[in-house]
Amino acid sequence: MKKSRFTEEKIIEILKPHAAGGKAGELCRRHGIGEATLYNLKT
């Protein structure tokens, strides 16, 4: 199995503002990830 680039804590740090209504594009720029990666982290 491929090792994840992000730790579980980092994923939570990224997803909390998104769940609170943060804009996906802004979060992606801040963390240096693509929007597709953001939505894959949600699953």
Order of alpha helices (4+ residues) and beta strands (2+ residues): alpha-alpha-alpha
